[in-house]
Amino acid sequence: MTAIKGATVLVTGGGRGIGRMLVEELHDRGAAKVYATARDPRTVTHPHAVPLALEVTDPASVAAAAEQAQDVTILINNAGASVRASYLDSPMEDVRRDLETNFYGPLLVTRAFVPIIERNGGGHVLNVHSALSWLADGTPYSASKAALWSQTNSLRLDLRPRGIAVTGLHVAYVDTDMTSGIDAPKSDPRDVAVAALDGVEAGAHEVLADDTTRWIKSQLSAAPEALYAQLAE
């Protein structure tokens, strides 16, 4: 179990959406300091957060952020992106962009902060996945989140002996800028943040934040024909 009260936390993508709600909830739970990163730190509006510039796909930017946040004990890899690329028709750089942001980005940040967390006595890493970690939607986004899920499960094994616990958060559509053009039921980002941090404090391996995510996870042992039938209609 990981105590949030008194912890120093870094949230990537902390200026909006789930990240902004995570920053607010961390403060409400008594975190001693919360670094909120964004490409443009001026988008971080929480009065008690420490804004920090970070582009997760840029090794130099990641290294600079790590140099400025040497007191971190909890890392939340929340930053993500979807360019809605097509496997067959989009430029390959668009296909790669989802992987760069959603798989390699969290890995770069984790590699930079693991030595810091370990040096500070251990702590926690939370990676934000998706219900699409388990259900392909026809875009590289779902592949990037499936790869992140696998990365998280491997890191859990690697980091446990170093005193660092790892939690994966899975969630379907959330009412944020990223899903503004999608007409579907959406979770409140505050509810997602609460569930995620409850999971961190409980030491959960996985947090399933909504009914859609729980249903998709429950279907993984079924034949793929059943899982994908509704998408093929």
C-alpha positions as CSV (number, residue, x, y, z in Angstrom):
1,M,0.0,0.0,0.0
2,T,1.2,3.5,-0.8
3,A,0.4,6.6,1.3
4,I,-0.6,9.7,-0.8
5,K,-0.7,12.0,2.3
6,G,2.8,13.6,2.5
7,A,4.0,12.1,-0.8
8,T,5.6,14.1,-3.7
9,V,3.8,13.2,-6.9
10,L,4.5,13.9,-10.6
11,V,1.5,13.8,-13.0
12,T,2.2,13.9,-16.7
13,G,-0.5,15.7,-18.7
14,G,-1.6,17.4,-15.5
15,G,-3.1,20.5,-17.2
16,R,-6.4,19.1,-18.4
17,G,-8.7,16.1,-18.4
18,I,-8.0,13.2,-16.1
19,G,-4.6,14.7,-15.3
20,R,-6.1,17.9,-13.9
21,M,-8.6,15.9,-11.8
22,L,-5.7,13.8,-10.5
23,V,-3.8,16.9,-9.4
24,E,-6.9,18.2,-7.6
25,E,-7.6,14.9,-5.9
26,L,-4.0,14.4,-4.8
27,H,-4.1,17.8,-3.2
28,D,-7.3,16.9,-1.4
29,R,-5.7,13.7,-0.1
30,G,-2.8,15.7,1.4
31,A,0.0,15.1,-1.0
32,A,3.0,17.3,0.1
33,K,3.8,18.4,-3.4
34,V,2.3,17.8,-6.8
35,Y,4.3,18.4,-10.0
36,A,1.8,18.9,-12.9
37,T,3.5,18.6,-16.3
38,A,2.4,19.8,-19.7
39,R,3.9,20.8,-23.0
40,D,2.9,24.3,-22.0
41,P,3.1,24.6,-18.2
42,R,0.9,27.8,-18.4
43,T,-2.0,25.4,-18.9
44,V,-1.6,24.1,-15.3
45,T,-4.1,26.1,-13.3
46,H,-4.2,24.5,-9.9
47,P,-2.9,27.1,-7.4
48,H,-0.9,24.6,-5.3
49,A,0.6,22.5,-8.2
50,V,4.1,23.0,-9.4
51,P,3.9,23.5,-13.2
52,L,6.7,21.7,-15.1
53,A,7.3,21.7,-18.9
54,L,7.5,18.1,-20.3
55,E,7.2,16.6,-23.7
56,V,7.2,12.8,-22.9
57,T,8.5,11.8,-26.3
58,D,11.6,14.0,-26.0
59,P,14.5,12.5,-24.0
60,A,16.0,15.9,-23.3
61,S,12.7,17.2,-22.0
62,V,12.3,14.1,-19.8
63,A,15.8,14.5,-18.4
64,A,15.3,18.2,-17.6
65,A,12.0,17.4,-15.8
66,A,13.7,14.7,-13.7
67,E,16.5,17.0,-12.8
68,Q,13.9,19.5,-11.5
69,A,11.8,17.0,-9.6
70,Q,14.3,15.0,-7.5
71,D,11.9,14.5,-4.6
72,V,9.3,12.5,-6.4
73,T,7.9,9.3,-4.7
74,I,4.9,8.7,-6.9
75,L,4.8,8.9,-10.7
76,I,1.6,9.0,-12.7
77,N,2.0,8.5,-16.4
78,N,-1.2,10.0,-17.6
79,A,-0.2,12.0,-20.8
80,G,-1.5,10.4,-23.9
81,A,-2.6,11.1,-27.4
82,S,-4.7,9.7,-30.3
83,V,-4.3,11.0,-33.9
84,R,-7.0,8.5,-35.1
85,A,-4.6,7.1,-37.7
86,S,-5.5,4.3,-40.1
87,Y,-3.2,1.3,-40.3
88,L,-3.6,1.1,-44.1
89,D,-4.1,4.7,-45.2
90,S,-2.4,7.1,-42.9
91,P,1.2,8.2,-43.2
92,M,3.5,5.9,-41.1
93,E,4.6,8.8,-39.0
94,D,1.0,9.1,-37.8
95,V,0.9,5.4,-37.0
96,R,4.1,5.8,-35.0
97,R,3.0,8.9,-33.2
98,D,0.5,7.0,-31.0
99,L,3.2,4.4,-30.1
100,E,5.7,7.2,-29.4
101,T,3.4,9.1,-27.0
102,N,1.5,6.2,-25.4
103,F,4.2,3.5,-25.1
104,Y,7.6,4.9,-25.5
105,G,6.7,8.2,-23.7
106,P,5.7,6.5,-20.4
107,L,8.7,4.3,-20.6
108,L,11.1,7.2,-21.0
109,V,9.5,9.0,-18.0
110,T,9.6,5.8,-15.9
111,R,13.2,5.1,-16.7
112,A,14.1,8.7,-15.6
113,F,12.1,8.6,-12.4
114,V,12.7,5.1,-11.1
115,P,16.2,5.9,-9.7
116,I,14.7,9.0,-8.0
117,I,11.8,7.1,-6.4
118,E,14.1,4.4,-5.3
119,R,16.6,6.9,-3.8
120,N,13.7,8.5,-1.9
121,G,12.8,5.2,-0.2
122,G,10.5,3.6,-2.8
123,G,7.0,4.5,-3.9
124,H,4.6,3.9,-6.7
125,V,4.0,4.2,-10.5
126,L,0.5,4.5,-12.0
127,N,0.1,4.1,-15.7
128,V,-3.1,5.2,-17.4
129,H,-4.2,2.5,-19.9
130,S,-7.6,2.2,-21.7
131,A,-10.4,-0.3,-22.2
132,L,-8.9,-0.4,-25.7
133,S,-5.9,-2.2,-24.2
134,W,-8.1,-5.2,-24.6
135,L,-10.3,-4.3,-27.6
136,A,-8.9,-3.2,-30.9
137,D,-10.7,-0.2,-32.4
138,G,-9.1,-0.2,-35.8
139,T,-6.4,2.4,-34.9
140,P,-2.8,2.2,-33.6
141,Y,-4.1,3.9,-30.4
142,S,-5.5,0.6,-29.1
143,A,-2.2,-1.1,-30.1
144,S,-0.3,1.5,-28.1
145,K,-2.4,1.0,-25.0
146,A,-2.2,-2.8,-25.3
147,A,1.6,-2.4,-25.4
148,L,1.5,-0.1,-22.4
149,W,-0.5,-2.7,-20.5
150,S,2.2,-5.3,-21.2
151,Q,4.9,-2.8,-20.2
152,T,3.1,-2.1,-16.9
153,N,2.9,-5.8,-16.0
154,S,6.5,-6.3,-16.8
155,L,7.6,-3.2,-14.8
156,R,5.6,-4.5,-11.8
157,L,7.9,-7.5,-11.7
158,D,11.1,-5.5,-12.2
159,L,10.3,-2.8,-9.7
160,R,8.8,-4.7,-6.8
161,P,12.3,-5.7,-5.5
162,R,13.3,-2.0,-5.7
163,G,10.4,-1.0,-3.4
164,I,8.2,0.5,-6.1
165,A,4.7,-0.7,-6.7
166,V,2.9,-0.5,-10.1
167,T,-0.8,0.0,-10.8
168,G,-2.5,0.1,-14.2
169,L,-5.7,2.2,-14.7
170,H,-8.1,1.1,-17.4
171,V,-10.9,3.3,-18.5
172,A,-13.3,3.7,-21.4
173,Y,-14.6,7.1,-22.7
174,V,-14.1,10.0,-20.3
175,D,-15.6,13.4,-20.6
176,T,-12.5,15.3,-21.7
177,D,-11.3,17.3,-24.7
178,M,-9.9,14.1,-26.2
179,T,-13.4,12.6,-26.5
180,S,-15.3,15.8,-27.3
181,G,-16.3,14.6,-30.8
182,I,-17.5,11.2,-29.7
183,D,-21.2,10.5,-29.0
184,A,-21.1,7.8,-26.3
185,P,-21.5,7.4,-22.6
186,K,-18.6,9.0,-20.8
187,S,-17.2,8.9,-17.2
188,D,-16.7,11.9,-15.1
189,P,-12.9,12.5,-15.0
190,R,-13.1,13.2,-11.2
191,D,-14.7,9.8,-10.6
192,V,-11.8,8.2,-12.6
193,A,-9.2,10.1,-10.6
194,V,-10.8,9.0,-7.3
195,A,-10.8,5.4,-8.4
196,A,-7.2,5.6,-9.6
197,L,-5.9,7.0,-6.4
198,D,-8.0,4.6,-4.3
199,G,-6.2,1.8,-6.3
200,V,-2.8,3.4,-5.6
201,E,-3.5,3.6,-1.9
202,A,-4.8,0.0,-1.8
203,G,-1.8,-1.3,-3.7
204,A,-4.0,-2.7,-6.5
205,H,-2.4,-4.1,-9.6
206,E,-5.2,-2.9,-11.8
207,V,-8.1,-0.4,-11.5
208,L,-11.1,-0.8,-13.8
209,A,-12.8,2.6,-13.6
210,D,-16.2,2.0,-15.3
211,D,-18.7,-0.6,-16.3
212,T,-17.6,-0.7,-19.9
213,T,-14.1,-1.4,-19.0
214,R,-15.2,-4.1,-16.5
215,W,-17.4,-5.7,-19.2
216,I,-14.6,-5.8,-21.8
217,K,-12.2,-7.3,-19.3
218,S,-14.7,-10.0,-18.4
219,Q,-15.0,-11.0,-22.1
220,L,-11.3,-11.7,-22.7
221,S,-11.7,-15.4,-22.1
222,A,-14.6,-15.6,-24.7
223,A,-14.0,-16.3,-28.4
224,P,-13.0,-13.2,-30.3
225,E,-16.0,-13.7,-32.6
226,A,-18.3,-12.8,-29.7
227,L,-16.2,-9.8,-28.6
228,Y,-15.9,-8.3,-32.0
229,A,-19.3,-9.1,-33.4
230,Q,-20.9,-5.8,-32.4
231,L,-18.0,-3.9,-34.0
232,A,-18.3,-5.7,-37.3
233,E,-22.0,-4.8,-37.8
